Amino acid sequence: LCMRGENMEIKKEKLMNLWYRYRHFILLSLYGVCQIWFYYCERTIRPKYFMYSPLDSYIPFIKIFVLPYLYWFIYMAIGFLYLGMVSKKDYYRLCWFIFGGMCICYALYMIFPNAQNLRPVIVEDDIFSRMIKHIYSTDTNTNVAPSIHVLNSIAVHVALVNCEEFKKESKIWRWLSFISAVLISLSTVFIKQHSIKDVMWAALLATVLYIAIYKVPSFISKKDFYATDAKKTSL
């Protein structure tokens, strides 16, 4: 009985250590909160503005791009898991970028209710066509600008390439991340899920968030450092 009690205590201690080490992953539950807001937007918002650019007419419908479009879910998971395991600082930055960006998008959908009318009628019955038809049936053509697919892809790539641990990895991983983000972004227009305008607005929002999350704190910390250093020198 004593041995069993000791084993239970050891297991309990290990579980507590795991909890303290990885409890930051609980922030991923914010994705569920964001999804609730998204479903609310999908059901209640009636679009007034339709996103279209003349460039959209020149962009072909390429159904095989449904693969990188769906790969987005895996890319997101890889980013969160890797950063959550190796760098809490970069993991928190990614959370700010993605969840903050998604909330901004939903607010914009409510202020600027938008949609697109670019989807073709799919009559083929191959695997890629069926996958796209399923996406069309589960995700409406409303609430498209900015594109969350594009925004979050940029967020993951930025978070990875700014992580010191990731920089130590082979350059091929950085290139694979970049290619993944580009292909996912291209997929949104090639399967006619988004207008090129949605991509541009997402890139603009990503730039603003990048400056706010990565550049501004660095600038402030450097300014504080130089101010402190100047005080020490004067003393």
Secondary structure as the mmCIF struct_conf table of DSSP 4:
data_model
#
loop_
_struct_conf.conf_type_id
_struct_conf.id
_struct_conf.beg_label_comp_id
_struct_conf.beg_label_asym_id
_struct_conf.beg_label_seq_id
_struct_conf.end_label_comp_id
_struct_conf.end_label_asym_id
_struct_conf.end_label_seq_id
HELX_RH_AL_P HELX_RH_AL_P1 CYS A 2 TYR A 22
HELX_RH_3T_P HELX_RH_3T_P1 ARG A 23 SER A 29
HELX_RH_AL_P HELX_RH_AL_P2 LEU A 30 THR A 44
STRN STRN1 TYR A 49 PHE A 50
HELX_RH_3T_P HELX_RH_3T_P2 PRO A 54 TYR A 58
BEND BEND1 ILE A 59 ILE A 59
HELX_RH_3T_P HELX_RH_3T_P3 LYS A 63 PHE A 65
HELX_RH_AL_P HELX_RH_AL_P3 VAL A 66 VAL A 86
HELX_RH_AL_P HELX_RH_AL_P4 LYS A 88 ILE A 111
BEND BEND2 PHE A 112 PHE A 112
STRN STRN2 ASN A 114 ALA A 115
HELX_LH_PP_P HELX_LH_PP_P1 ARG A 119 ILE A 122
BEND BEND3 ASP A 126 ASP A 126
HELX_RH_AL_P HELX_RH_AL_P5 ILE A 127 THR A 138
BEND BEND4 ASP A 139 ASP A 139
BEND BEND5 ASN A 141 ASN A 141
STRN STRN3 THR A 142 THR A 142
BEND BEND6 ASN A 143 ASN A 143
BEND BEND7 ALA A 145 PRO A 146
HELX_RH_AL_P HELX_RH_AL_P6 ILE A 148 VAL A 161
TURN_TY1_P TURN_TY1_P1 ASN A 162 ASN A 162
HELX_RH_AL_P HELX_RH_AL_P7 GLU A 164 LYS A 167
TURN_TY1_P TURN_TY1_P2 LYS A 168 LYS A 168
BEND BEND8 GLU A 169 GLU A 169
HELX_RH_AL_P HELX_RH_AL_P8 LYS A 171 PHE A 190
TURN_TY1_P TURN_TY1_P3 ILE A 191 LYS A 192
BEND BEND9 GLN A 193 HIS A 194
HELX_RH_AL_P HELX_RH_AL_P9 ILE A 196 TYR A 210
HELX_RH_PI_P HELX_RH_PI_P1 ILE A 211 LYS A 215
HELX_RH_AL_P HELX_RH_AL_P10 VAL A 216 SER A 234
#
